[in-house]
Amino acid sequence: MSAKIRLYVDHLLGPGQSVELTREQAHYLFGVMRLAVGGHVALFNGKDGEWLAKVAEAGKKGGKLTCQTQSKPLHMPPDLWFLFAPIKKTRTDFIVEKAAEMGAARIMPVQTQFTNSERIRQDRLQAHAVEAAEQCGGTFVPEVADLQRLDRVLDDWPETRQMMFCDEAEVGSALRLAAQEKGQPWAILIGPEGGFSDRERARLSGLPYAHVVSLGPRILRADTAAVAALTMWQQALGDWL
Amino acid sequence: MSAKIRLYVDHLLGPGQSVELTREQAHYLFGVMRLAVGGHVALFNGKDGEWLAKVAEAGKKGGKLTCQTQSKPLHMPPDLWFLFAPIKKTRTDFIVEKAAEMGAARIMPVQTQFTNSERIRQDRLQAHAVEAAEQCGGTFVPEVADLQRLDRVLDDWPETRQMMFCDEAEVGSALRLAAQEKGQPWAILIGPEGGFSDRERARLSGLPYAHVVSLGPRILRADTAAVAALTMWQQALGDWL
């Protein structure tokens, strides 16, 4: 028995556990996906792995599912933070989606000197991360943090966490990531579309835990750079085989 | 003297060369970007590198630029074809944009057994490739081919061209691309959202020039897979340092 529909729920999951659906979830499962009583869904909550659940009650405003068996154990991503400077709305949504799909553990929008946006909709971005996890078969949902100023984030930086810092002004200095030790806490920082300011670049370059990496000879849009940087890191130090 | 605005033109470029603008180009430069006579633009045509040009005449329906000096030589991408199965419109546009940004030399939409779309707007996709080249500072524009059936493309496949074939069903068989010889003609093939059919997978796996590559433990959307695959290839065999 397997389920095609995957749903994130904010609820404990375990054998026989009953899961109440919200109005939106009921609308999605019964209205959009045409599921009925007796149908199956795969549930995950970011903590207990993936569970096969059966529809026990289906209504317009709600419903109830019963957990049956665990279909996947929890697969935690590596301890990787993903920091980026928000850009235009659609591209920001894409960046969050990509970071979740590519296995970032925590997504942190940061405000740089050249960042266009003053604020973000954290709840909206979190919803994109949930949707990405539903789509990509993940059992973990990265937390999307609120927008913080990059300089403040650096002030409080945990010294044991390495940082891969992608700077379009740096060409040819590709880090041999493969030479680094695996299993360490890391972060990836992607600059804004206008690049980092000279002051930011100077500060970042001087940090003992920062490693500048080049993303090739072409200038990449921020959302492309996000996937490229995550690919490089996951291949060298993450959970890609 | 440098120009912030980059424009692709279908015109010869060289010292003193005069370039007539189309109505759309004139609207963009003079209406949207507020450029005036004496202003500068960077031009490229995919063949002659990038040229600094000066606005000689500016009108609502057209205009004229005069080429001055070459600001960048032609940078050809590696001999890499990028094959993908078109999906929903917006994602297809993104895939073409990403492939152009990431340095594919030729973009080939292919129809697989599980491809949703029966046809594409080739002119529209080509325009996206041009725009991506304008944005990413490239001097080359990949050609977007018309939609072809995958089995026909394989029937006519040049035997000397290697193929990196990304299959979500294959986990853990990451090819050591780095062990391959550099400077060879290659192609990347990304499957449709629904994956390849069993028949397609069997045929692809049996091809002597096909190399199956895994894109990690999570299922990636097609546009994410495109960037991830291009990153892997460019790092191992392409023009990334």
Interface residues (C-beta under 8 A of the other chain):
Chain A: H75 F94 E97 K98 E101 M102 G103 Q135 C136 G137 G138 V171 G172 S173 A174 S214 L215 G216 P217 R218 I219 L220 R221 T224 V227 A228 L230 T231 M232 Q234 Q235 G238 D239 W240 L241
Chain B: H75 F94 E97 K98 E101 M102 G103 Q135 C136 G137 G138 V171 G172 S173 A174 S214 L215 G216 P217 R218 I219 L220 R221 T224 V227 A228 L230 T231 M232 Q234 Q235 G238 D239 W240 L241
